[in-house]
Amino acid sequence: MNILITGGSRGIGLAISRKLGAGGHRLLISGRDKHHLESAAALLPKDTLYLTADAGELSSINQLAEYAKEHTFSPDVLVLNAAAFYDASRSVIAPDVTELERILRVNLLANVALVKAFLPAIKAGSYPRIFFIGSTAALRSDSSFYAISKAALSNYAHGLREELKTSGVGVTLIHPGATFTERRVPGEGIAEDRFLASNDIAKIVETMLDLSPQAVVEEISIRPMLGDTY
């Protein structure tokens, strides 16, 4: 299958890229840092396509769509993983409203734009699926703009699932808890075994792509054994 993965050069996105690339799928990955993309591409199959694209800039969505078209890459599957994270305060009172705008632009609006841009290709694909990487922050009382954005993404994914079910496009929302990535390092003072491994999420995506065409995992959450870390 042809699979487009946003935020595919680091963390969960890179783990998914490596797992699916090793499974023989043809990939197009995007990320906002050219250096990280090139480093990731060196770990992936030689036919992997990649493009520097900042999800915070909606114009990047058009660039990604044009790039895919130029390289005759019509995705069967979208894995929408790129995300903006917390401001330092983790508060819904302290930050300026522009911080909420920043996070919503990446975590919600970019995903809406990506679905609109690639939905015709997905509908025509051999195994039409859209995966959203959400967060368990959306499932609890979390005082952060990040949680607000992931809750909004959850609502969008649920609506998209209902709207697309008769067209044969499966929509899946995955809520990972705290995951050990480049952003979640021992500097936070939390033991590494209190985090999920990025590859845990990759294995879930790989498994769901092996289900029968009539089976759709609508929503799933995965947390560290001892629960969330905050």
N, C-alpha and C positions, 0 to 999 in steps of 0.2 A: 504493500500500500504506500501511497504518497502521504506523508504526515508533516504538517507544519507545526512547529513548536516555538512559541514566543518565550522569551527569557530562557532560551535553550543553551546558554553558554556557561551557566553557573548553577550551583545548588541543585534544587529539585529538577529544574529544567535540563541541566546537563545530565543528571542521572537518568532521566527519561530518554533523552537523546541517545545516550550510550546503550541503554537497554534495547530500545527499538531499532537502533542502527545495527546492533549485533544480531537482531532478529531478522535482518534482511530487508527492512523497510527503507524506502528512499525518503530522505529528510530534507526539509528546508527549515533552518533555525534562524532566529533573529535575537538580537540583544542590542543594548545601547552602547556597549564598549567594544570597539574594533579589536583591541588586543585580546580580550577574553574570548571573543568569537573565533579568532584565528587559532588560539590555543585549544579551544574546544574542537574545532574542525580537524585539528591534527590527531585527535583521539577517535574520530568518527570515520566511517567508510569514505573512500575517496570521492564518491559521487555526491556527497553531502553538499547542499547549497547553503549559503549563509549570507545575511545582509545586516549591516548595522542599521537599526531602526529603534528610535526612542518612543516607547508607547505613550510618553507624556506629550508627544507632538502628533496630533491626529493626521498631519500631512504624511507622516511616516507610513500610515496604513496604505495610502495610495501608492507610495513607493514600493511597499512590499508586494502589493497586488500586481504592479507593473513588472517587478522583478520576476515574480512567479510566472507571469505570462511570457516574458522574454525567454525564460529558460524552460518553457513547455512543462511547467510543474503545476498540475491540477490536483489540489489536495483532496484526498478521500476523508481525511481526519484532521481536525484542529485540536491542538492541545494548548489552551490559553493559560499560560503560567506566569507571564511577566507581571510584576507587581511593584508598587511603591510601599514602603514600610513606615514604621512609626517615626514621629518626631520625638525628640528627647523626653518630652513631658508625659507622654501617654495620658493625655487629658483631653476632655472635650470642652474645657473652659479656657485653659491657658493659651492655646495656639490661636494665631490669627486665622480668620476665615479662609485666607488664601492657602493655608495648609490643607484644609479640607478640599478645596478646589483641586490642588495638586494630586492628592491621593485619589479622589474620585475620577479625575481625568485618566489616570493610569489603570486603576483597579476596576473601573466600571465602563467609562465611555469608550476607551480603546477597545475593550472586548466587544461592546455593541457594534462599533465600527468594523471590527474584524469579521464578525459574523455576517454583517451586511455585505461586506466586500467579497467574501468567499462562499457564501451560502449557495449560489448557483452551482459552483464546482462541487461542493459537498453533496448536494442533492443528486448529482450525476455520478457520484463516486461509487466504488465497488463495495464499500462498507462505511456508509455515511455516519460519522460520529463527531460530536463536539464535546470536549472535556474542559471543564473549568476547574482550576486549582483555587479553591476557596481557603477557608481557615476556620478552626474551631473557635476563633475569636468571634465569629458571627453567631455562634450558638450559645454564648453566655453573656452575662452583664460585664462587658469589657469597656472600660472608660478610655476610648481612643478613637480618633478619626479613622484609623485603619479598620477597626471593627465595624464602624458604620459603613465603610466602603465595601467590606466583605459581606455584610448583611444585605446591602443593596445588590451586590453581584448574585447572591443567593436568590433573591426575589426575581431578578432578571432570568436566571437559569431555570427556575421553576416555570415561569411564564413561557420561556422559549420551548421547554420540554412539551408543554401542553399544545402550543401552537404548531410544533413540527411533528408530533407523533403520527399524524395521518400521512405525512410525506415520507415516512420511513427513515427520518434522521433521528438518531438517538442522542440524547443530551444527558451528560453525567456531571454531577457536581461532587468534587472530592474535597473534604475538609481535613487537612492535616493539622495535627497539633504541632508543638514546637519541634522543629526539625534541625538537625545538625548540618549547617551549611557554612559557607564562608562568612555569612553575616551573624551566625550564632556560634560564637567561639568561646573558649574558656574565660575570656576577659569579662564575661557576664557573671562569673563566679558560680556557674551551675555545672555540675558534673556532666560529662559527655553522655553517660548512660541515662540521663534524664531526658534525652532527646531521641526522636526517631532518626533513623538513617535515611538519607535522601533516596537510597535505593529501595526502601520500603514502598515509597510512593510509585517509583518506576515499576516495580513488580505488580502493583495493583493495576496500573494502566495497561501493562502488557497482558495481564490475565483477562481484562475486560475486552480487549481486542480479539480474544480467542473464543468469545462466546458466540452462540448461534445468532444469525441476523435478527431473529425475533426477540432476543433477550437484551434488555437495557437495564443496567444498574443506574437508577435515577439519582441516588445520593448516598454517600458513604462518609463516615468520619473515622479517623484513625488517630489515636493519641498514644503517648508514652505509657508504659505500664502503670506508673504512679500518677498518671493524669497530667494536666497542663502545668507548666512551670511558673505561671503567674495568673 
